[in-house]
């Protein structure tokens, strides 16, 4: 096999590997109620790093489409470990961003969670967004893994 053909093959394999890895680490999002008509549509969730390393900083960014203006509200975070509720926190949306927020694309600021005391394993996070009158604007969840730093090398 000549050198240029080998280089093309290696390049093609690297592109394929990048494509497969990109989708194998995507966070799958589930709505809390598939039949509900929420005013916020969830486009995706980005988690960095993935898997999450216990005791290290994480970022979770939520990409949303707003169906009606948000004048006030909060985001409630619930974390479960193998079905057992472990943690709950609430964030004022208007502190995280500026309200009122109009129609269109919206990305909530990165969420930092206190995972230093959590056991390694599989977790489920549920995010509920409510307006100032406690009307549910969105409810979605996703699974993630928490690992110990030494499993991935200490740096």
N, CA and C atoms as an extended XYZ file, in Angstrom:
465
Properties=species:S:1:pos:R:3:atomname:S:1:resname:S:1:resid:I:1 pbc="F F F"
N         0.859       -1.177        0.000 N   UNK     1
C         0.000        0.000        0.000 CA  UNK     1
C         0.898        1.231        0.000 C   UNK     1
N         0.616        2.172       -0.843 N   UNK     2
C         1.468        3.352       -0.909 CA  UNK     2
C         1.159        4.292        0.242 C   UNK     2
N         2.099        5.185        0.528 N   UNK     3
C         2.037        6.059        1.695 CA  UNK     3
C         0.802        6.959        1.691 C   UNK     3
N         0.426        7.548        0.550 N   UNK     4
C        -0.745        8.439        0.525 CA  UNK     4
C        -2.033        7.671        0.795 C   UNK     4
N        -2.135        6.452        0.315 N   UNK     5
C        -3.327        5.635        0.592 CA  UNK     5
C        -3.405        5.280        2.065 C   UNK     5
N        -2.261        4.966        2.659 N   UNK     6
C        -2.219        4.652        4.082 CA  UNK     6
C        -2.596        5.877        4.910 C   UNK     6
N        -2.100        7.054        4.528 N   UNK     7
C        -2.438        8.282        5.246 CA  UNK     7
C        -3.928        8.596        5.131 C   UNK     7
N        -4.509        8.374        3.945 N   UNK     8
C        -5.953        8.589        3.767 CA  UNK     8
C        -6.750        7.636        4.644 C   UNK     8
N        -6.314        6.381        4.731 N   UNK     9
C        -6.994        5.389        5.561 CA  UNK     9
C        -6.936        5.789        7.032 C   UNK     9
N        -5.752        6.198        7.497 N   UNK    10
C        -5.596        6.619        8.890 CA  UNK    10
C        -6.456        7.849        9.167 C   UNK    10
N        -6.457        8.821        8.267 N   UNK    11
C        -7.268       10.026        8.420 CA  UNK    11
C        -8.749        9.674        8.498 C   UNK    11
N        -9.208        8.780        7.623 N   UNK    12
C       -10.611        8.354        7.618 CA  UNK    12
C       -10.972        7.656        8.927 C   UNK    12
N       -10.091        6.799        9.418 N   UNK    13
C       -10.344        6.102       10.687 CA  UNK    13
C       -10.402        7.085       11.852 C   UNK    13
N        -9.520        8.080       11.853 N   UNK    14
C        -9.545        9.083       12.915 CA  UNK    14
C       -10.833        9.902       12.889 C   UNK    14
N       -11.280       10.293       11.699 N   UNK    15
C       -12.553       11.020       11.583 CA  UNK    15
C       -13.714       10.175       12.080 C   UNK    15
N       -13.727        8.909       11.700 N   UNK    16
C       -14.795        8.000       12.134 CA  UNK    16
C       -14.769        7.863       13.648 C   UNK    16
N       -13.571        7.700       14.233 N   UNK    17
C       -13.447        7.561       15.677 CA  UNK    17
C       -13.960        8.808       16.394 C   UNK    17
N       -13.607        9.996       15.888 N   UNK    18
C       -14.101       11.244       16.489 CA  UNK    18
C       -15.618       11.324       16.422 C   UNK    18
N       -16.200       10.915       15.310 N   UNK    19
C       -17.650       10.921       15.133 CA  UNK    19
C       -18.320        9.986       16.130 C   UNK    19
N       -17.800        8.764       16.261 N   UNK    20
C       -18.375        7.776       17.181 CA  UNK    20
C       -18.242        8.245       18.613 C   UNK    20
N       -17.068        8.757       19.001 N   UNK    21
C       -16.874        9.217       20.375 CA  UNK    21
C       -17.769       10.399       20.711 C   UNK    21
N       -17.981       11.295       19.761 N   UNK    22
C       -18.838       12.454       20.004 CA  UNK    22
C       -20.244       12.012       20.392 C   UNK    22
N       -20.786       11.030       19.717 N   UNK    23
C       -22.146       10.608       19.998 CA  UNK    23
C       -22.238        9.591       21.119 C   UNK    23
N       -21.162        8.884       21.416 N   UNK    24
C       -21.223        7.919       22.495 CA  UNK    24
C       -21.222        8.609       23.856 C   UNK    24
N       -20.745        9.865       23.967 N   UNK    25
C       -20.726       10.581       25.222 CA  UNK    25
C       -21.839       11.624       25.327 C   UNK    25
N       -22.760       11.668       24.378 N   UNK    26
C       -23.860       12.624       24.427 CA  UNK    26
C       -24.766       12.294       25.612 C   UNK    26
N       -25.262       13.323       26.261 N   UNK    27
C       -26.148       13.145       27.403 CA  UNK    27
C       -27.574       12.993       26.906 C   UNK    27
N       -28.184       11.862       27.242 N   UNK    28
C       -29.564       11.593       26.830 CA  UNK    28
C       -30.509       12.246       27.837 C   UNK    28
N       -31.410       13.076       27.347 N   UNK    29
C       -32.337       13.818       28.192 CA  UNK    29
C       -33.730       13.210       28.061 C   UNK    29
N       -34.398       13.014       29.213 N   UNK    30
C       -35.770       12.519       29.228 CA  UNK    30
C       -36.667       13.569       29.891 C   UNK    30
N       -37.837       13.793       29.306 N   UNK    31
C       -38.816       14.679       29.937 CA  UNK    31
C       -39.446       13.955       31.114 C   UNK    31
N       -39.802       14.695       32.166 N   UNK    32
C       -40.461       14.094       33.326 CA  UNK    32
C       -41.828       13.541       32.955 C   UNK    32
N       -42.525       14.239       32.061 N   UNK    33
C       -43.847       13.828       31.592 CA  UNK    33
C       -43.881       14.036       30.079 C   UNK    33
N       -43.839       12.941       29.340 N   UNK    34
C       -43.793       13.013       27.868 CA  UNK    34
C       -45.056       13.652       27.267 C   UNK    34
N       -46.157       13.656       28.020 N   UNK    35
C       -47.406       14.198       27.490 CA  UNK    35
C       -47.612       15.669       27.849 C   UNK    35
N       -46.789       16.191       28.749 N   UNK    36
C       -46.951       17.582       29.198 CA  UNK    36
C       -46.522       18.559       28.099 C   UNK    36
N       -47.156       19.700       28.087 N   UNK    37
C       -46.822       20.786       27.158 CA  UNK    37
C       -46.087       21.865       27.950 C   UNK    37
N       -44.769       21.787       27.947 N   UNK    38
C       -43.965       22.757       28.677 CA  UNK    38
C       -43.717       23.998       27.819 C   UNK    38
N       -43.549       25.143       28.477 N   UNK    39
C       -43.247       26.389       27.771 CA  UNK    39
C       -41.770       26.496       27.404 C   UNK    39
N       -40.955       25.613       27.953 N   UNK    40
C       -39.527       25.567       27.629 CA  UNK    40
C       -39.231       24.216       26.993 C   UNK    40
N       -38.569       24.246       25.843 N   UNK    41
C       -38.157       23.025       25.153 CA  UNK    41
C       -36.675       22.795       25.421 C   UNK    41
N       -36.325       21.571       25.777 N   UNK    42
C       -34.936       21.227       26.062 CA  UNK    42
C       -34.271       20.761       24.777 C   UNK    42
N       -33.230       21.502       24.365 N   UNK    43
C       -32.463       21.112       23.171 CA  UNK    43
C       -31.321       20.175       23.532 C   UNK    43
N       -30.750       20.336       24.702 N   UNK    44
C       -29.638       19.476       25.084 CA  UNK    44
C       -29.010       19.869       26.402 C   UNK    44
N       -28.169       18.967       26.880 N   UNK    45
C       -27.414       19.167       28.109 CA  UNK    45
C       -25.961       18.824       27.810 C   UNK    45
N       -25.060       19.708       28.173 N   UNK    46
C       -23.639       19.443       28.022 CA  UNK    46
C       -23.034       19.307       29.411 C   UNK    46
N       -22.302       18.211       29.631 N   UNK    47
C       -21.628       17.954       30.897 CA  UNK    47
C       -20.136       17.887       30.623 C   UNK    47
N       -19.367       18.625       31.418 N   UNK    48
C       -17.918       18.598       31.250 CA  UNK    48
C       -17.266       18.626       32.625 C   UNK    48
N       -16.386       17.691       32.920 N   UNK    49
C       -15.966       16.548       32.102 CA  UNK    49
C       -16.983       15.427       32.201 C   UNK    49
N       -16.869       14.465       31.355 N   UNK    50
C       -17.732       13.291       31.386 CA  UNK    50
C       -16.867       12.056       31.206 C   UNK    50
N       -16.821       11.143       32.166 N   UNK    51
C       -17.601       11.142       33.405 CA  UNK    51
C       -17.128       12.233       34.361 C   UNK    51
N       -17.991       12.547       35.320 N   UNK    52
C       -17.689       13.547       36.327 CA  UNK    52
C       -16.719       12.930       37.331 C   UNK    52
N       -15.683       13.679       37.698 N   UNK    53
C       -14.689       13.191       38.646 CA  UNK    53
C       -14.968       13.831       39.997 C   UNK    53
N       -15.171       12.973       41.013 N   UNK    54
C       -15.519       13.454       42.349 CA  UNK    54
C       -14.454       14.417       42.881 C   UNK    54
N       -14.924       15.554       43.428 N   UNK    55
C       -14.037       16.532       44.013 CA  UNK    55
C       -13.424       17.508       43.023 C   UNK    55
N       -13.745       17.362       41.753 N   UNK    56
C       -13.210       18.271       40.735 CA  UNK    56
C       -14.344       19.125       40.196 C   UNK    56
N       -14.029       20.318       39.670 N   UNK    57
C       -15.075       21.205       39.133 CA  UNK    57
C       -15.793       20.571       37.940 C   UNK    57
N       -17.084       20.830       37.843 N   UNK    58
C       -17.881       20.375       36.700 CA  UNK    58
C       -18.693       21.542       36.170 C   UNK    58
N       -19.084       21.419       34.921 N   UNK    59
C       -19.994       22.379       34.316 CA  UNK    59
C       -21.123       21.609       33.649 C   UNK    59
N       -22.322       22.039       33.906 N   UNK    60
C       -23.494       21.507       33.217 CA  UNK    60
C       -24.202       22.697       32.607 C   UNK    60
N       -24.341       22.679       31.287 N   UNK    61
C       -25.007       23.768       30.587 CA  UNK    61
C       -26.271       23.232       29.946 C   UNK    61
N       -27.371       23.931       30.134 N   UNK    62
C       -28.667       23.509       29.613 CA  UNK    62
C       -29.066       24.421       28.468 C   UNK    62
N       -29.223       23.866       27.277 N   UNK    63
C       -29.648       24.633       26.099 CA  UNK    63
C       -31.158       24.475       25.940 C   UNK    63
N       -31.853       25.596       26.011 N   UNK    64
C       -33.313       25.585       26.052 CA  UNK    64
C       -33.881       26.558       25.023 C   UNK    64
N       -35.124       26.309       24.619 N   UNK    65
C       -35.867       27.250       23.782 CA  UNK    65
C       -37.052       27.730       24.617 C   UNK    65
N       -37.136       29.041       24.796 N   UNK    66
C       -38.175       29.640       25.627 CA  UNK    66
C       -39.414       29.912       24.772 C   UNK    66
N       -40.574       29.440       25.247 N   UNK    67
C       -41.818       29.631       24.510 CA  UNK    67
C       -42.576       30.889       24.899 C   UNK    67
N       -42.312       31.418       26.085 N   UNK    68
C       -42.937       32.671       26.519 CA  UNK    68
C       -41.947       33.387       27.429 C   UNK    68
N       -42.047       34.704       27.550 N   UNK    69
C       -41.079       35.442       28.364 CA  UNK    69
C       -41.059       34.973       29.821 C   UNK    69
N       -39.861       34.930       30.387 N   UNK    70
C       -39.688       34.573       31.801 CA  UNK    70
C       -39.451       35.871       32.567 C   UNK    70
N       -40.355       36.180       33.493 N   UNK    71
C       -40.237       37.385       34.298 CA  UNK    71
C       -39.571       37.098       35.640 C   UNK    71
N       -39.770       35.883       36.144 N   UNK    72
C       -39.188       35.450       37.415 CA  UNK    72
C       -39.281       33.932       37.437 C   UNK    72
N       -38.445       33.310       38.232 N   UNK    73
C       -38.534       31.864       38.342 CA  UNK    73
C       -37.324       31.252       38.998 C   UNK    73
N       -37.383       29.931       39.123 N   UNK    74
C       -36.265       29.215       39.726 CA  UNK    74
C       -36.083       27.863       39.046 C   UNK    74
N       -34.890       27.337       39.224 N   UNK    75
C       -34.538       26.014       38.726 CA  UNK    75
C       -34.270       25.147       39.954 C   UNK    75
N       -35.010       24.037       40.060 N   UNK    76
C       -34.855       23.121       41.179 CA  UNK    76
C       -34.094       21.899       40.689 C   UNK    76
N       -33.033       21.551       41.404 N   UNK    77
C       -32.172       20.430       41.044 CA  UNK    77
C       -32.364       19.327       42.073 C   UNK    77
N       -32.713       18.131       41.598 N   UNK    78
C       -32.834       16.955       42.456 CA  UNK    78
C       -31.885       15.881       41.935 C   UNK    78
N       -31.092       15.297       42.838 N   UNK    79
C       -30.145       14.250       42.460 CA  UNK    79
C       -30.480       12.976       43.216 C   UNK    79
N       -30.535       11.861       42.459 N   UNK    80
C       -30.818       10.546       43.034 CA  UNK    80
C       -29.672        9.595       42.717 C   UNK    80
N       -29.435        8.667       43.632 N   UNK    81
C       -28.395        7.652       43.501 CA  UNK    81
C       -29.075        6.293       43.598 C   UNK    81
N       -29.132        5.569       42.509 N   UNK    82
C       -29.819        4.273       42.445 CA  UNK    82
C       -31.243        4.383       43.000 C   UNK    82
N       -31.943        5.480       42.651 N   UNK    83
C       -33.328        5.669       43.060 CA  UNK    83
C       -33.508        6.340       44.413 C   UNK    83
N       -32.453        6.521       45.179 N   UNK    84
C       -32.539        7.171       46.486 CA  UNK    84
C       -32.236        8.660       46.336 C   UNK    84
N       -33.156        9.499       46.818 N   UNK    85
C       -32.957       10.948       46.726 CA  UNK    85
C       -31.787       11.341       47.628 C   UNK    85
N       -30.809       12.086       47.043 N   UNK    86
C       -29.592       12.442       47.775 CA  UNK    86
C       -29.447       13.943       48.026 C   UNK    86
N       -29.996       14.762       47.130 N   UNK    87
C       -29.660       16.181       47.180 CA  UNK    87
C       -30.740       16.997       46.492 C   UNK    87
N       -30.992       18.199       47.020 N   UNK    88
C       -31.911       19.148       46.384 CA  UNK    88
C       -31.357       20.547       46.576 C   UNK    88
N       -31.462       21.337       45.511 N   UNK    89
C       -31.021       22.725       45.570 CA  UNK    89
C       -31.908       23.537       44.637 C   UNK    89
N       -31.957       24.832       44.866 N   UNK    90
C       -32.774       25.712       44.061 CA  UNK    90
C       -31.940       26.922       43.664 C   UNK    90
N       -32.086       27.354       42.402 N   UNK    91
C       -31.355       28.504       41.883 CA  UNK    91
C       -32.346       29.501       41.288 C   UNK    91
N       -32.228       30.764       41.665 N   UNK    92
C       -33.059       31.819       41.097 CA  UNK    92
C       -32.576       32.092       39.673 C   UNK    92
N       -33.455       31.902       38.692 N   UNK    93
C       -33.084       32.087       37.290 CA  UNK    93
C       -32.655       33.522       37.020 C   UNK    93
N       -33.299       34.475       37.665 N   UNK    94
C       -32.993       35.883       37.395 CA  UNK    94
C       -31.667       36.315       38.014 C   UNK    94
N       -31.124       35.535       38.931 N   UNK    95
C       -29.782       35.785       39.444 CA  UNK    95
C       -28.766       35.201       38.475 C   UNK    95
N       -29.083       34.011       37.932 N   UNK    96
C       -28.190       33.333       36.984 CA  UNK    96
C       -28.134       34.061       35.641 C   UNK    96
N       -29.243       34.652       35.226 N   UNK    97
C       -29.328       35.402       33.970 CA  UNK    97
C       -30.103       36.682       34.261 C   UNK    97
N       -30.359       37.493       33.253 N   UNK    98
C       -31.133       38.708       33.493 CA  UNK    98
C       -32.577       38.504       33.048 C   UNK    98
N       -33.500       38.862       33.913 N   UNK    99
C       -34.922       38.774       33.597 CA  UNK    99
C       -35.436       40.181       33.315 C   UNK    99
N       -36.455       40.388       32.518 N   UNK   100
C       -37.202       39.321       31.821 CA  UNK   100
C       -36.397       38.765       30.647 C   UNK   100
N       -36.621       37.483       30.387 N   UNK   101
C       -35.969       36.826       29.259 CA  UNK   101
C       -37.031       36.531       28.220 C   UNK   101
N       -36.791       36.957       26.999 N   UNK   102
C       -37.794       36.833       25.935 CA  UNK   102
C       -37.759       35.475       25.260 C   UNK   102
N       -38.526       35.363       24.178 N   UNK   103
C       -38.634       34.144       23.405 CA  UNK   103
C       -37.288       33.776       22.781 C   UNK   103
N       -37.147       32.510       22.420 N   UNK   104
C       -35.983       32.076       21.648 CA  UNK   104
C       -35.026       31.202       22.414 C   UNK   104
N       -33.809       31.092       21.860 N   UNK   105
C       -32.786       30.242       22.469 CA  UNK   105
C       -32.316       30.844       23.790 C   UNK   105
N       -31.951       29.962       24.694 N   UNK   106
C       -31.575       30.371       26.034 CA  UNK   106
C       -30.631       29.315       26.586 C   UNK   106
N       -29.554       29.709       27.195 N   UNK   107
C       -28.645       28.752       27.839 CA  UNK   107
C       -28.486       29.170       29.288 C   UNK   107
N       -28.932       28.315       30.191 N   UNK   108
C       -28.737       28.605       31.608 CA  UNK   108
C       -27.253       28.556       31.903 C   UNK   108
N       -26.816       29.393       32.811 N   UNK   109
C       -25.407       29.425       33.196 CA  UNK   109
C       -24.991       28.050       33.721 C   UNK   109
N       -23.703       27.729       33.603 N   UNK   110
C       -23.240       26.424       34.083 CA  UNK   110
C       -23.606       26.201       35.544 C   UNK   110
N       -24.001       24.983       35.829 N   UNK   111
C       -24.400       24.584       37.170 CA  UNK   111
C       -23.252       23.826       37.812 C   UNK   111
N       -22.869       24.239       38.991 N   UNK   112
C       -21.851       23.526       39.754 CA  UNK   112
C       -22.578       22.781       40.874 C   UNK   112
N       -22.302       21.502       41.034 N   UNK   113
C       -22.940       20.751       42.112 CA  UNK   113
C       -21.887       20.253       43.088 C   UNK   113
N       -22.206       20.167       44.381 N   UNK   114
C       -21.239       19.730       45.393 CA  UNK   114
C       -21.126       18.207       45.417 C   UNK   114
N       -20.240       17.659       44.626 N   UNK   115
C       -20.152       16.211       44.493 CA  UNK   115
C       -19.015       15.592       45.294 C   UNK   115
N       -18.275       16.374       46.069 N   UNK   116
C       -17.108       15.858       46.777 CA  UNK   116
C       -17.479       14.767       47.787 C   UNK   116
N       -18.683       14.827       48.359 N   UNK   117
C       -19.070       13.845       49.360 CA  UNK   117
C       -19.921       12.712       48.784 C   UNK   117
N       -20.202       12.720       47.490 N   UNK   118
C       -21.027       11.688       46.867 CA  UNK   118
C       -20.205       10.440       46.587 C   UNK   118
N       -20.844        9.278       46.676 N   UNK   119
C       -20.201        8.005       46.341 CA  UNK   119
C       -20.048        7.889       44.829 C   UNK   119
N       -19.031        7.187       44.351 N   UNK   120
C       -18.941        6.959       42.904 CA  UNK   120
C       -20.100        6.069       42.447 C   UNK   120
N       -20.521        6.240       41.208 N   UNK   121
C       -21.592        5.404       40.668 CA  UNK   121
C       -22.478        6.163       39.702 C   UNK   121
N       -23.645        5.595       39.446 N   UNK   122
C       -24.613        6.160       38.498 CA  UNK   122
C       -25.616        7.034       39.238 C   UNK   122
N       -25.838        8.225       38.706 N   UNK   123
C       -26.762        9.185       39.300 CA  UNK   123
C       -27.794        9.624       38.277 C   UNK   123
N       -28.916       10.138       38.794 N   UNK   124
C       -29.939       10.736       37.946 CA  UNK   124
C       -30.181       12.152       38.473 C   UNK   124
N       -30.131       13.130       37.567 N   UNK   125
C       -30.427       14.507       37.953 CA  UNK   125
C       -31.715       14.931       37.266 C   UNK   125
N       -32.627       15.502       38.053 N   UNK   126
C       -33.865       16.042       37.502 CA  UNK   126
C       -33.842       17.551       37.694 C   UNK   126
N       -34.144       18.270       36.625 N   UNK   127
C       -34.200       19.730       36.643 CA  UNK   127
C       -35.642       20.145       36.411 C   UNK   127
N       -36.178       20.942       37.321 N   UNK   128
C       -37.518       21.499       37.160 CA  UNK   128
C       -37.391       23.020       37.137 C   UNK   128
N       -37.949       23.640       36.105 N   UNK   129
C       -37.927       25.100       35.981 CA  UNK   129
C       -39.352       25.590       36.179 C   UNK   129
N       -39.524       26.517       37.123 N   UNK   130
C       -40.846       27.090       37.395 CA  UNK   130
C       -40.765       28.606       37.284 C   UNK   130
N       -41.911       29.218       36.964 N   UNK   131
C       -41.947       30.678       36.882 CA  UNK   131
C       -42.204       31.260       38.273 C   UNK   131
N       -42.388       32.571       38.345 N   UNK   132
C       -42.607       33.246       39.623 CA  UNK   132
C       -43.871       32.830       40.341 C   UNK   132
N       -44.840       32.245       39.614 N   UNK   133
C       -46.095       31.762       40.210 CA  UNK   133
C       -46.071       30.254       40.444 C   UNK   133
N       -44.896       29.624       40.367 N   UNK   134
C       -44.690       28.180       40.535 CA  UNK   134
C       -45.358       27.332       39.455 C   UNK   134
N       -45.617       27.914       38.273 N   UNK   135
C       -46.086       27.128       37.132 CA  UNK   135
C       -44.881       26.424       36.517 C   UNK   135
N       -45.023       25.123       36.261 N   UNK   136
C       -43.919       24.348       35.725 CA  UNK   136
C       -43.683       24.717       34.257 C   UNK   136
N       -42.473       25.235       33.963 N   UNK   137
C       -42.109       25.609       32.602 CA  UNK   137
C       -41.362       24.491       31.885 C   UNK   137
N       -40.658       23.667       32.649 N   UNK   138
C       -39.920       22.535       32.080 CA  UNK   138
C       -39.601       21.561       33.193 C   UNK   138
N       -39.480       20.302       32.822 N   UNK   139
C       -39.042       19.269       33.751 CA  UNK   139
C       -38.370       18.186       32.923 C   UNK   139
N       -37.094       17.954       33.196 N   UNK   140
C       -36.339       16.963       32.448 CA  UNK   140
C       -35.276       16.341       33.344 C   UNK   140
N       -34.789       15.208       32.929 N   UNK   141
C       -33.774       14.517       33.704 CA  UNK   141
C       -32.765       13.833       32.806 C   UNK   141
N       -31.663       13.448       33.399 N   UNK   142
C       -30.618       12.734       32.674 CA  UNK   142
C       -29.756       11.978       33.681 C   UNK   142
N       -29.076       10.962       33.176 N   UNK   143
C       -28.191       10.145       33.994 CA  UNK   143
C       -26.749       10.560       33.751 C   UNK   143
N       -25.919       10.361       34.763 N   UNK   144
C       -24.493       10.627       34.614 CA  UNK   144
C       -23.715        9.735       35.561 C   UNK   144
N       -22.431        9.606       35.293 N   UNK   145
C       -21.537        8.792       36.104 CA  UNK   145
C       -20.619        9.685       36.921 C   UNK   145
N       -20.363        9.277       38.154 N   UNK   146
C       -19.410        9.955       39.027 CA  UNK   146
C       -18.309        8.947       39.349 C   UNK   146
N       -17.064        9.336       39.111 N   UNK   147
C       -15.935        8.431       39.357 CA  UNK   147
C       -14.974        9.064       40.329 C   UNK   147
N       -14.071        8.231       40.878 N   UNK   148
C       -13.019        8.699       41.759 CA  UNK   148
C       -11.830        9.132       40.907 C   UNK   148
N       -11.182       10.220       41.277 N   UNK   149
C       -10.093       10.792       40.495 CA  UNK   149
C        -8.985        9.786       40.189 C   UNK   149
N        -8.628        8.927       41.126 N   UNK   150
C        -7.508        8.019       40.912 CA  UNK   150
C        -7.760        7.013       39.796 C   UNK   150
N        -9.023        6.777       39.433 N   UNK   151
C        -9.324        5.867       38.342 CA  UNK   151
C        -8.893        6.439       37.002 C   UNK   151
N        -8.796        7.777       36.901 N   UNK   152
C        -8.421        8.433       35.674 CA  UNK   152
C        -7.086        9.152       35.793 C   UNK   152
N        -6.359        8.860       36.846 N   UNK   153
C        -5.047        9.490       37.042 CA  UNK   153
C        -5.199       10.843       37.689 C   UNK   153
N        -4.335       11.120       38.637 N   UNK   154
C        -4.361       12.418       39.318 CA  UNK   154
C        -3.490       13.397       38.568 C   UNK   154
N        -4.022       14.601       38.336 N   UNK   155
C        -3.224       15.618       37.640 CA  UNK   155
C        -3.290       16.933       38.368 C   UNK   155
